[in-house]
Amino acid sequence: MSGQLLWDVDTQVDFVHADAKLPVPGAEEAVPAMARLVRWASEHGITHLATADDHELTDPEISNDPDFESTYPPHCLRGTPGAARIAETAQRDPLPVSLTPYPPGLVASLVEGHRELLVLKKTYSAFSNPNVEALVAALAPSEVIVFGVATDVCNDAAITGLLARGYRVAFVEDASRGLSEERTAAALARWREGGVRFTLSADVVGSP
């Protein structure tokens, strides 16, 4: 496979809806842009890889006394409404990519023909899922278009991981929001140095 890959970072209810468990400031304002990207991918046969926090109360990141740096209040708990994707980015029939390691060589055949992939994770980085490296290698994208929340946490982990593996990355600014303005600014500066292409949803969907 090749071509563009749409990488949707954690557009889950608990992060996006203002009245949910761990809302990212301004995330609801980004929903129209998020929806635009997902609709574009569906209409153009572009693979929509969505990552999702899949937490349990025993996960190291979860705390009732969070510092909002390495620990956060309970959110995106498995099976709860807050763990679901928002309606605007929901997938119809995704292939779930669990944390159970798949046998070597099996990943490429698993993803063949699937345009919706759901990558479950328990940490900030999608690459903490043992199957993701082989998954992205099988997709062999010419460019990975990243959006979602939060810019300074899980988006940063995704983009840093993709750059470290040599992939070309585009970041959709109007379809993303961060938790901390200071951390977000620092992340954007690092990405620019790393060659990330900054764009807007209208420019993405308007491209051939």
C-alpha positions as CSV (number, residue, x, y, z in Angstrom):
1,M,0.0,0.0,0.0
2,S,1.0,3.6,-0.4
3,G,-0.5,7.1,-0.6
4,Q,-1.7,9.3,2.2
5,L,-2.7,7.9,5.6
6,L,-5.2,9.8,7.9
7,W,-4.0,9.5,11.5
8,D,-6.8,10.4,13.9
9,V,-5.5,10.9,17.5
10,D,-7.9,10.1,20.3
11,T,-11.0,12.0,19.1
12,Q,-12.9,10.3,21.9
13,V,-15.8,11.7,23.9
14,D,-13.9,12.2,27.1
15,F,-11.3,14.4,25.4
16,V,-13.6,16.3,23.0
17,H,-16.9,17.0,24.8
18,A,-16.7,19.9,27.2
19,D,-18.7,18.1,29.9
20,A,-16.7,14.9,29.7
21,K,-14.0,13.5,31.9
22,L,-10.9,15.1,30.5
23,P,-11.9,17.8,28.0
24,V,-9.2,19.4,26.0
25,P,-9.8,23.2,25.9
26,G,-11.4,24.3,22.6
27,A,-11.7,20.7,21.3
28,E,-15.3,21.1,20.4
29,E,-14.4,24.1,18.2
30,A,-12.2,21.7,16.1
31,V,-15.0,19.1,15.6
32,P,-16.2,20.5,12.1
33,A,-12.6,20.2,10.8
34,M,-12.2,16.7,12.3
35,A,-15.4,15.6,10.6
36,R,-14.3,17.2,7.3
37,L,-11.1,15.1,7.3
38,V,-12.8,11.8,8.2
39,R,-15.5,12.3,5.5
40,W,-12.8,13.1,3.0
41,A,-10.9,10.0,3.8
42,S,-14.0,7.8,3.4
43,E,-15.0,9.4,0.1
44,H,-11.5,9.0,-1.4
45,G,-10.6,5.5,-0.2
46,I,-7.9,6.8,2.2
47,T,-7.1,4.7,5.2
48,H,-8.4,6.2,8.5
49,L,-6.2,5.0,11.3
50,A,-7.7,6.0,14.6
51,T,-5.9,5.7,17.9
52,A,-7.9,5.3,21.2
53,D,-7.0,5.4,24.8
54,D,-8.3,2.1,26.3
55,H,-7.8,2.6,30.0
56,E,-8.5,0.6,33.1
57,L,-8.3,2.1,36.6
58,T,-5.1,0.1,37.3
59,D,-3.2,1.8,34.4
60,P,-0.1,3.9,35.6
61,E,-1.5,7.0,33.9
62,I,-4.7,7.0,35.9
63,S,-4.7,8.8,39.3
64,N,-7.3,10.3,41.6
65,D,-4.6,12.8,42.5
66,P,-3.2,13.6,39.0
67,D,-0.3,16.0,38.2
68,F,-1.5,16.5,34.6
69,E,2.0,15.8,33.4
70,S,2.4,12.0,33.8
71,T,-0.9,11.2,35.5
72,Y,-4.4,12.2,34.7
73,P,-7.9,11.6,36.2
74,P,-9.8,8.5,35.1
75,H,-10.8,8.9,31.4
76,C,-11.6,6.8,28.4
77,L,-12.2,3.8,30.6
78,R,-12.9,0.6,28.6
79,G,-16.6,0.1,27.9
80,T,-17.7,3.5,29.0
81,P,-19.4,6.1,26.8
82,G,-16.4,8.4,27.2
83,A,-14.1,6.0,25.5
84,A,-16.2,6.0,22.3
85,R,-15.2,8.2,19.4
86,I,-17.3,11.3,18.9
87,A,-20.1,10.8,16.3
88,E,-18.3,13.0,13.8
89,T,-15.2,10.8,13.6
90,A,-16.8,7.4,14.3
91,Q,-15.7,4.5,12.2
92,R,-18.3,2.1,10.6
93,D,-16.5,-1.2,10.8
94,P,-12.9,-0.8,11.9
95,L,-10.3,-3.5,12.2
96,P,-9.3,-3.4,15.9
97,V,-5.6,-3.5,16.6
98,S,-5.2,-4.7,20.2
99,L,-2.3,-4.7,22.5
100,T,-1.7,-8.5,22.0
101,P,1.3,-8.9,19.8
102,Y,0.5,-10.5,16.5
103,P,2.7,-13.1,15.0
104,P,5.5,-11.7,12.8
105,G,4.5,-11.2,9.2
106,L,0.8,-11.4,9.9
107,V,0.1,-7.7,10.2
108,A,0.4,-7.0,6.5
109,S,-2.2,-9.6,5.6
110,L,-4.5,-8.4,8.4
111,V,-4.6,-4.8,7.2
112,E,-5.0,-5.6,3.5
113,G,-8.3,-4.2,2.3
114,H,-9.2,-2.5,5.5
115,R,-9.8,1.3,5.2
116,E,-10.6,1.7,8.9
117,L,-8.1,0.7,11.6
118,L,-8.6,1.2,15.4
119,V,-5.4,1.2,17.4
120,L,-5.9,0.7,21.1
121,K,-3.3,2.0,23.5
122,K,-2.7,2.6,27.2
123,T,0.0,5.3,27.0
124,Y,0.4,8.5,25.1
125,S,2.2,6.9,22.2
126,A,0.4,4.7,19.6
127,F,3.8,3.0,19.2
128,S,3.4,1.5,22.7
129,N,1.0,-0.9,20.9
130,P,3.4,-3.7,19.8
131,N,1.7,-4.0,16.4
132,V,1.8,-0.4,15.2
133,E,5.3,-0.4,13.8
134,A,4.5,-3.3,11.5
135,L,1.1,-1.9,10.7
136,V,2.4,1.5,9.5
137,A,5.2,-0.3,7.6
138,A,2.6,-2.4,5.8
139,L,0.6,0.7,4.9
140,A,3.8,2.4,3.6
141,P,2.3,5.8,3.5
142,S,3.7,8.6,1.3
143,E,2.6,11.0,4.0
144,V,0.8,10.7,7.3
145,I,-1.8,13.4,8.0
146,V,-2.2,13.8,11.7
147,F,-5.0,15.5,13.7
148,G,-6.8,15.2,17.0
149,V,-6.1,15.7,20.7
150,A,-4.2,16.6,22.6
151,T,-1.5,18.4,20.5
152,D,1.0,18.5,23.3
153,V,0.5,15.0,24.5
154,C,-0.7,12.2,22.3
155,N,-0.3,14.1,19.0
156,D,3.2,14.9,20.0
157,A,3.9,11.3,20.8
158,A,2.5,10.1,17.4
159,I,4.3,12.7,15.3
160,T,7.6,12.2,17.2
161,G,7.3,8.5,16.7
162,L,6.5,8.8,13.0
163,L,9.4,11.2,12.4
164,A,11.8,8.9,14.2
165,R,10.8,6.2,11.8
166,G,11.4,8.3,8.7
167,Y,7.8,9.0,7.7
168,R,6.7,12.3,6.1
169,V,4.1,14.0,8.4
170,A,1.5,16.7,7.9
171,F,-0.2,18.3,10.9
172,V,-3.8,19.7,10.5
173,E,-3.9,22.7,12.8
174,D,-7.6,23.5,12.8
175,A,-8.5,19.9,13.6
176,S,-6.4,19.7,16.7
177,R,-6.2,21.3,20.2
178,G,-3.7,21.1,23.1
179,L,-3.9,21.0,26.9
180,S,-1.1,23.4,27.7
181,E,-0.3,26.5,25.5
182,E,3.4,26.4,26.5
183,R,3.8,22.7,25.8
184,T,1.9,23.0,22.6
185,A,4.1,25.8,21.4
186,A,7.2,23.8,22.2
187,A,5.9,20.8,20.4
188,L,5.0,22.8,17.2
189,A,8.6,24.2,17.2
190,R,10.1,20.8,17.4
191,W,7.9,19.5,14.6
192,R,8.8,22.4,12.4
193,E,12.5,21.6,12.9
194,G,11.7,18.0,12.1
195,G,10.2,18.9,8.7
196,V,6.5,18.5,9.5
197,R,4.2,20.2,7.0
198,F,1.6,22.4,8.7
199,T,-1.8,22.6,7.0
200,L,-5.6,23.2,7.4
201,S,-8.5,20.8,6.9
202,A,-9.8,22.9,3.9
203,D,-6.4,22.5,2.2
204,V,-6.3,18.8,2.8
205,V,-9.8,18.0,1.5
206,G,-9.3,20.4,-1.4
207,S,-6.3,18.5,-2.7
208,P,-6.5,15.8,-5.3
